[in-house]
Amino acid sequence: MVAGLDERKRKMNPIIPDDILTGTVVAEKGDRRVEIEWIGEGKCGDFDETDHDDIPLLRFTVLDRGDDWASWETVSDGSYCTNLPATLPRKIVQAAAEYLLRQVEGVPNIKKLCEQLSWIDEKQARELAEKK
C-alpha cells in the first residue's frame, strides 16, 4: 500500500492515479545513498486528490552509511520534494536517483546543492533515462 493512501479511498476516487510509484527507488555507491519515494506530497504540501490541478510529487533523501555499516542515516538537510511526478515509470525514477547520487557524491555540506537538485523535473529525468 502506498504511504498516506487508504486503498479504499484510491478505488473510490479516480483522481488518485493507479500508477503512483510504490516502494523506494535506491541508488548507492560506497557510503552514500539516494532514495526516491512518494510519501503523499503534492504541489502545495500534502497531495490533495480533490484538487484537479495537484499532482503527486516524489521526494529524494540523501543518506550516509551508519557507523555499524548495516544502517543508513539521513544526511542533515538532505531530503527535498522534487518536481518529479510520482506517476513516472520506475526506470525513469531510477535514472533520476542515479543522477542525484552522482551530484551529491563526496559533498559534505549538501543543503544548497540539494535545494538546487530538488528542481529536477520530468523532462530532465526522461532525458537522463534516454542517455542510459
C-alpha positions as CSV (number, residue, x, y, z in Angstrom):
1,M,0.0,0.0,0.0
2,V,1.2,3.5,-0.8
3,A,2.2,5.6,2.2
4,G,-0.6,8.1,3.1
5,L,-3.3,6.5,1.0
6,D,-6.2,4.3,2.1
7,E,-6.7,1.6,-0.6
8,R,-10.5,2.1,-0.4
9,K,-10.1,5.8,-1.0
10,R,-7.9,5.1,-4.1
11,K,-10.6,2.8,-5.6
12,M,-13.4,5.3,-4.9
13,N,-11.5,8.4,-6.2
14,P,-10.5,8.3,-9.9
15,I,-8.3,11.4,-9.4
16,I,-5.7,9.4,-7.5
17,P,-3.6,7.7,-10.2
18,D,-3.3,3.9,-10.0
19,D,0.2,4.2,-11.3
20,I,1.7,6.1,-8.4
21,L,5.2,4.8,-7.6
22,T,5.2,2.3,-4.8
23,G,8.2,1.5,-2.7
24,T,11.5,3.2,-2.8
25,V,13.9,3.7,-5.7
26,V,17.5,3.5,-4.5
27,A,20.9,4.4,-5.9
28,E,24.0,3.9,-3.8
29,K,27.8,4.0,-4.1
30,G,30.2,3.5,-1.3
31,D,28.9,5.1,1.9
32,R,26.3,7.4,0.2
33,R,22.8,6.6,-0.9
34,V,19.9,8.4,-2.6
35,E,16.3,7.2,-2.1
36,I,13.3,8.5,-4.1
37,E,9.8,7.7,-2.9
38,W,6.3,9.1,-2.8
39,I,5.3,10.0,0.7
40,G,2.0,11.7,-0.1
41,E,3.3,15.1,-1.2
42,G,1.8,17.3,-3.9
43,K,2.4,20.7,-5.4
44,C,1.4,22.6,-2.3
45,G,2.2,20.2,0.6
46,D,0.2,17.1,1.1
47,F,-1.3,15.8,-2.2
48,D,-4.9,16.9,-2.5
49,E,-6.8,14.4,-4.5
50,T,-9.8,16.8,-4.7
51,D,-7.7,19.4,-6.4
52,H,-7.6,18.6,-10.1
53,D,-4.5,20.8,-10.5
54,D,-2.5,19.0,-7.9
55,I,-0.1,16.2,-8.8
56,P,1.7,13.7,-6.6
57,L,5.4,14.5,-6.4
58,L,8.4,12.4,-5.4
59,R,10.8,13.2,-2.6
60,F,14.5,12.4,-2.6
61,T,16.6,11.7,0.5
62,V,20.4,11.6,0.8
63,L,21.7,9.1,3.3
64,D,25.2,8.1,4.6
65,R,26.1,4.7,5.9
66,G,25.9,4.4,9.7
67,D,28.9,3.6,11.9
68,D,27.8,0.0,12.0
69,W,27.8,-0.2,8.2
70,A,24.4,-2.0,8.4
71,S,22.2,1.1,8.7
72,W,21.7,4.3,6.8
73,E,21.3,7.7,8.3
74,T,19.6,10.7,6.7
75,V,22.1,13.5,6.0
76,S,21.2,16.8,7.6
77,D,19.3,19.0,5.1
78,G,19.3,16.1,2.6
79,S,15.6,15.5,2.0
80,Y,13.6,17.5,-0.5
81,C,10.4,17.3,-2.5
82,T,11.1,17.3,-6.3
83,N,9.1,18.3,-9.4
84,L,9.1,14.6,-10.4
85,P,5.5,13.3,-10.8
86,A,5.0,10.1,-8.7
87,T,3.5,8.5,-11.8
88,L,6.7,8.3,-13.7
89,P,7.9,4.8,-14.7
90,R,10.4,3.3,-12.3
91,K,13.1,3.2,-15.0
92,I,13.0,7.0,-15.3
93,V,12.9,7.5,-11.5
94,Q,15.9,5.2,-11.2
95,A,17.8,7.3,-13.7
96,A,17.0,10.4,-11.6
97,A,18.2,8.7,-8.5
98,E,21.5,7.8,-10.1
99,Y,21.9,11.3,-11.3
100,L,21.2,12.8,-7.9
101,L,23.7,10.4,-6.3
102,R,26.4,11.5,-8.8
103,Q,25.8,15.1,-7.8
104,V,26.0,14.5,-4.0
105,E,28.9,12.0,-4.0
106,G,31.7,13.3,-1.8
107,V,29.9,16.6,-1.0
108,P,30.0,17.1,2.8
109,N,27.6,20.1,3.1
110,I,24.7,19.4,0.7
111,K,22.0,21.8,1.7
112,K,22.4,24.4,-1.1
113,L,23.1,21.6,-3.6
114,C,20.0,19.6,-2.7
115,E,17.9,22.7,-2.8
116,Q,19.0,23.2,-6.5
117,L,18.6,19.5,-7.3
118,S,15.1,19.5,-6.0
119,W,14.0,21.3,-9.1
120,I,14.6,18.1,-11.2
121,D,11.6,17.6,-13.3
122,E,10.0,15.0,-15.6
123,K,11.7,16.3,-18.8
124,Q,15.2,16.2,-17.2
125,A,14.5,12.7,-15.8
126,R,13.4,11.4,-19.1
127,E,16.5,12.8,-20.8
128,L,18.7,11.1,-18.2
129,A,16.9,7.8,-18.8
130,E,17.4,8.1,-22.6
131,K,21.1,8.5,-22.1
132,K,21.4,5.2,-20.3
